Amino acid sequence: MSGQRKWLVTWARTVGMPIGITDEDDPKFLPITQVNVKRALALRTFWIILHVVTCVFIIVGNGRALGFW
């Protein structure tokens, strides 16, 4: 398995997407196709990044308001 594929499988399992039980197989029960799993994974990744960026801006804004920087 390539490094990029291994990273994709690890990230998908981290955020709860059904990409496979082991590195060599597909999940036994798929409510959606693997193509749709990858699309949903991309949307979920975007949503997580959006939350992290939002939190950073909130922290920076409050830090400026409180005079930390």
N, C-alpha and C positions, 0 to 999 in steps of 0.2 A: 504494500500500500504506500502510495506516495505521501510525502510530508504534508502537502496541501489537503489531500483527502483525509488524512488522519486528523488534521486540525479541524476540518469541517465536521467530521463525525464527533469529535470531542465537544466542539461548541454546540452542535445540535443536541447532543445528550445533556449538556449543561443547562440549556434553556428549555428542555423537555419536549423536543421534537422527535417523532418516531422515525429515526433514520436507520435503525438496525439494532439487533440485540448483541451481536458480535461484530467484529470488523469485516467479516466475510459474507454476512447474510443481510437480507432485508427483514423487516419486522414481520411477525406472523399475522398480525391484524393491522391492516391499514385502512382507516376511514377515508383517507385521501391518497392520491398517487404520490410517488416520490418527487415528481416535478413540482406538484403543489406543496409538498413538504419543504422543498428548497425555497419556493417563493415565500411561504409563510415564515421560514427561518430568516430570510432577508428582511421581511417586514418587522419581525420580532427584534432582530438585531438593530434595525433603525430605531425602533421604539426605545430600546435600552440605551442606545447612544444619546438619543434625544433627552432622556431623563438624566443621564450623567451630565450632559452639557448644561441643562437647566439648573441642576443643583450647583454646579460650579459658578454659574452666573449669580445665583441667589447668595451663595457664600461670599463671592467677591463684592456684590452690592452691599451686603450687610457689613462686611469688613470695612468698606469705605464709609458707610454711614456711622459706624462706631469708632472710626478713626484709627483702625489697625494699620491701614496703609493709604 
